[in-house]
Amino acid sequence: MPRDDVDFRLEGYKAASEQIEEAFVHHIAVLDFTALAEHHTPDGRHSYYVLHDDTATWGIPGAPQIVALHIQREPEERAYRFQYATVPLLAMAQSWLIARGCSKRGIRLPPGTGTASADDTTRALEERLMGDGDHFALLASYTHDTSDTPEITVLLRAVDEQEPLPFRVLLERVDTVSWTRTLREGGFRTYKEATAWWDAHWGGEAPELPTLPASTSSLAVLPAVPVPASPPPGRAR
C-alpha cells in the first residue's frame, strides 16, 4: 500500500477501520511523495513526516504542495490511524506536527534536503511558525512554481480578535541558483487591505510588505483540514 520511496512503517499493520484504510489510500498511498523530514518515537507508536507532494504541481494551479502526516500505531492490535494536513509552507507542516507531539528537533530538515534559509530574518520567522501554537488560521495560499523564481504567498487571520494586525501575509521566495529561500511577513488591519496587497502583488506592482512592530504577537498555523489554493486574480500559469 505505501509507496516504495517513502517508508510509512506499516508492514504487518492494518487500518483500524475500513474508512481509515480508504482515506489512507485516497489521500496518501496513491500519491508520489518525497520525504523532506521524518521522526519516529522509540516505541514505534508514532511517526511524523513532512512530505512534498510531487504530483501537486500537475494538479490545481497554486495548490499547496507540503503534507504533514502523523501515523499512530497500536502494536498490540497491529492497527494504525493517521492524520494529515496539506499546507503551503514547510514551517507550517512542522508546526502542525509539533502540536501533535512531535519533537521539534526531530522534524527539522536534514542538511542538504530541500532549500536552506537564506538569512536570519527567515530563520527567526520559521522558528516562530514552528513553535508558537495556533494563533492564526489559514485563509488562502498560492504556490507559483512554474517560473525561474518560485514563490508562495499565504494569507492568515488571527484567532484572537484583539490582535491589532489580525491579517498577515507570508511571502516565500526561492533562489534556484543558490537553492535558498527567504520568508517575509506583513501585517494588515483589515481583510480589504490584505487582499489589496495580494491583488497588487499578483498584478505585477510588487509592493513591499508592511513591516510589523517588534511587539506584535507571533505566528503559527495549525489548519485542521487541507486548505485549497486560492489563485491570485488575473494570474495564469
Secondary structure, 3 states (H helix, E strand, C coil): CCCCCCCCCCCCCEECCHHHHHHHHHHHHCCCEEEEEEEECCCCCEEEEEEEECCHHHCCCECCCEEEEEEEEECCCCEEEEEEEEECCHHHHHHHHHCCCCCCCCCCCCCCCCCEECCHHHHHHHHHHHHCCCCEEEEEEEEECCCCCCEEEEEEEECCCCCCCCEEEEEEEEECCCCEEEEEEEEECCHHHHHHHHHHHHCCCCCCCCCCCCCCCCCCECCCCCCCCCCCCCCCC
